[in-house]
C-alpha cells in the first residue's frame, strides 16, 4: 500500500474465545488451564480438508471481525485468568506481526504464548518469534512431497525445518498428524514420519494422531478407522516415541498419558478434560520418573 508492506489483518480478530489448553492439542503444557484463543482471517496454505476454511481461506474484508489490539488482548488474558494466549484456528503466520507484538507484551505480564501452526514459515522470522513463544503444536499434513502438494499445494521440507528450529530454540513442541484415509495413512508414510520424529526431535516429543472427519473438499472420504489410528500409535511406540496419543476418539485409552518407566497412568483424560493428574513437580507420582513438559 503506497509502496509499503502492511498487514490487513493486524488486530482484526475473527475468533476470540477461551478453550482448554488440551484442545490445541497440547497435553504436556499447563494441563487443566484455560487459554485465550485468537485468530484473524488467512492462511498461507489451502488444505482441502480444512475445518476452519470459512476463516482461513477467506478474504479479511468478507469475514466479520472485531478490533482487539495487543495491549487489550493481554489485559483480557489477565482479567480472565488465562495463563496463556493461543494463536490458532487459522494460521499465525498470516498474522505474524500481531503475534509478535502481542507475545512480547504477554511475556512482560507473565502470560505464556502458544502457536498452533502448519509450520510453513521461513527460518529467520521463526527464530525471531521463538524468543517469545513458549509452546507450539505443529500440524503435519503428511510425510511426503506428493501428499503436501495434493493436500495443500506445498512442500514438506520447510515444515520439517520449522520443527527443528522450534526444538533448537527451546519452544515446548508437540506434533499433530491428521490421519486421512487413502491420502497420508499408508504404513510406509507413517513409518517414515515416526522414524524422522524420533531421530530429529527426540523420543520425548508428544505425537498426536488425530481422526479425520469429512470436511470442506474431502467429503467423499470416510472418517479414519480407529484401527488405522491404533496402527499409527503402535508404529510410533515401536520407533521409541514415549508419548503417543490418539485424538478425536472419545473414550480411547490412548488419550491418556502413561509413565514410560513404570507404565502407570499418570494423566487420565476424557476429551479435552483432565480427570486425574499424577504428576508432582514434573515427575511421576508413582516412581519418580521425570516427565517432559511444562506442568506448573
N, C-alpha and C positions, 0 to 999 in steps of 0.2 A: 504494500500500500504506500504510494508515494515514494517508491524506491526503498522502503524499509520492510523487513520481515516482521510481521506482527501475528500474534495468536488471536484467532477469532473466537476462542472458547475460554479465554482466561476468566476465571471466576464465574462462568455461566454454567451452573450445575444443573444437570438434567435428572440427577438422582441424589438424594440425601436421606440417609436413614441409619439406624443402629442395628447391627447384626451381632450374633455370637461370633467370636473370632474363629470358631470351628467351621463356619460356613465358607471361609475363603478358598480352600480349606487349609488351615494351619492347626496342627494337632500338638505341636511341641512348642507353642509360643503363647504365653499368657492365657492358659486354659481357664475357662469359665468366666471370661471377661467380655464386656461389650466393646465393639469397635465402631467408630463413626465412619460410615462407608459413603464415599462420594464418587461421582463421575461427571464428566462432560460428554458431549457428543463426539464421536470419532474414533477411528482405529486405523492403524497402518496395514492391517490385513483385511481380507474379505472372506472369512471362513464360511463355507457353505452350510455348516451345521450350527452357526452361532445362535444361541438362545436370546441374546440381547441385541439382535440385529436392528431393532427399531431405534436404538440409540447409537450403537457402534457403527452402523453403516448409513447413518442419516446425515443430511446437511444440518449444521448447527441452527440455521435460521428456521428449519422446519420442525424443531423439537422445542416444546415448552421448557423454559429454564428459569432459574432464579439467580440473581447476583449475590454471591457469597464470597467475599474476598478473604485472603489468607488469615488476617488477624481475627476476622469474625468466625471463621471455621475453627481456629484454635480455641477461641473463647467458648464456642459451643461445645467442643470436646471436653473442656474443663468443667463447664456448667453441668454437662450430662454425665460426668464421672466416667468418661471413656478413656482408658489408659492408652488408646492407640487410635490413629486415623488410618483407614484403608483406602487406597486409591484403586478402584476396582470397577466391575460391571462392564465398562467399555475398555479402553486401553490407555494406561497412564502416559505412555509415550506421546499420545496425541495431545495431552495437556501437560507436557513436561515442565514448562515454565511455572505453571501453577503448583505442580507437585514440589518442584524445587524450592520455591519461595515459602510454601506452607510448611514443608518438612523442617526447614531451618527454624522457623518460628515455633513450631511444635516442640522441637528439641529443647528450646530455651524454657518452655513451660513444663518440661518433664513428660511430654506426650510422645509416644513412640510412633513410628511410621511404617506402613506396610504397603508393598507393591503386589498387586495381583495382575500378572502381565503375561503377554505372549512371548516376551523376551526378544522381540525383533527391534533392536536398538544398537547403534554403534558403540564401541567400547569406551571412547573418551567421554561422551556425555553420561554414559552409565557410571563410569568411575567417579565423575563429579557428583552425581546424585547419590552414590553409595555412601558417601560420608554422612548423610543424614537419614538413611534408610536402615531400619532395624531388622526387618524380615521381608521375605518375598516368597510367593508361590508362583513358579513359572510353569505355564501350561504348554506341554509338548503336544504338538498336533499329530505326531507320528515319529518314525525314526528312519526316514529316507527322503531324499530329494523328490522322488516321484510322489510320495504321499503329500509332502508340503506343497508341491506345485499343484496337485489336483485339489487339495483342500483349501489352500489359501493363496495360491499364486506366489509362493515364497520359497526360500531355501532353508535347509536345516542348519547349516554351519553357523550363521550368525546367532542362532538361539543357543547352540552349544557353547559358543564363546561367551554369551551372556551368563550362562550358568557358572562357567569357570571364573568370570570376573566377580560375580556376586560372592562366590565362595572365597575367593582370594582376598576380598575386601571386608570380610568379617560379617557379612549380612547373613542372618539366620535364613536357611534356604530349605524349602520343601518343593517337591516336583509333582505336578499333576499330569495325568495321561488319560484322556478320554478315549476309551476303547470302542472304536466304531466298527461294527460288523462289515467285513469284506473290504475295509478301507485301510486300517492300520493294526489289524488284530492277528496277523499271521504270526505263527510261533517264531519264525526267523526274525521278524521285526521286533517282537517283544524281547527275544533273547539278546539282540544287539543293543536294545535300549538299556536293559538292566546291567549288561556287562559294561557298557560305557559309563553308566552312572556309578557303579561300584568302583571302577578304576579311576575316574576323574573327579568325582565328588565325595567319594568315601562311602563306607558301608553304614554310616550312621545318618545319612540324609534320608528323611522320610519320603516315601514314594506312595502316591495316591493313584490307584487305578479306579477310574470313575465310569459308571454305567451310562451309556448313551441312550437318549430317548429321541425319537424322530422329531425334527425341528427344522424350520427355515426351508432350505432347498433339499434336505435329505429325508423328507417324509416317507420316501419309498422304502427306507431301511427299517428293520425291526429293532427293538431295544436289544442291548447287548445281553446275550445269555449269561446267567450268573456263573455257569460252568467255565466260560471263557475268562471271566474276571478272576476266578479261582485259579485257573491255569497261569494267568499273569502273576498272581500272588506267589504261586509255587516257584515259578521261574526266577522271580526276584529273590526269594529266600534261598534258592539254590545258588544264586550268584553271590550270596553272602550279605545281602542288604538286611539290616537288623529290624528296620521299622517300615513295614509294608501295610497298606490299608486298601480296603475296597469301599468305594463311596457310591451313594445313590442306591444302596440296597439296605433299606431299614431292617434292623434286627440282625444283620450279619455279625458274626463273631469277629470278623476281620476289620471291623471299625474300632476295635479295642486295641490298647497298647499292652504288649507283653514284655516282661523283662527278658533280655537276651541271655542273662546268666541263669536265673532260677526258673524262668518260664511262667511265673505267676502273672496274672492280670494286674496291671498297675494303673490303668485308666480304663474305666468302663464308660462307653458312650452309647447313646441312643439318638441317632440322627446327629443334630448339632449340639446336643446337650450332654453334660458330664454327670453321670450317676454315681461314680466312685473315683476317687483320686488317691492313689497310694504312692505318691512321690513326695518325699520330705527332703528339703534342702538339695534338690536336684538329684536325689538318689532313691533307688527302690526301697520302699519301707521294709521289705521282707529280707533282702540280702545285702543291701548297701551299694549295689551296683550304680555307678553314675549314669544318669540318663540324659543324653544330649538334648539341649533345648533351652528356652528361656521360660522358667517356671514361676518366677516371682514377679 
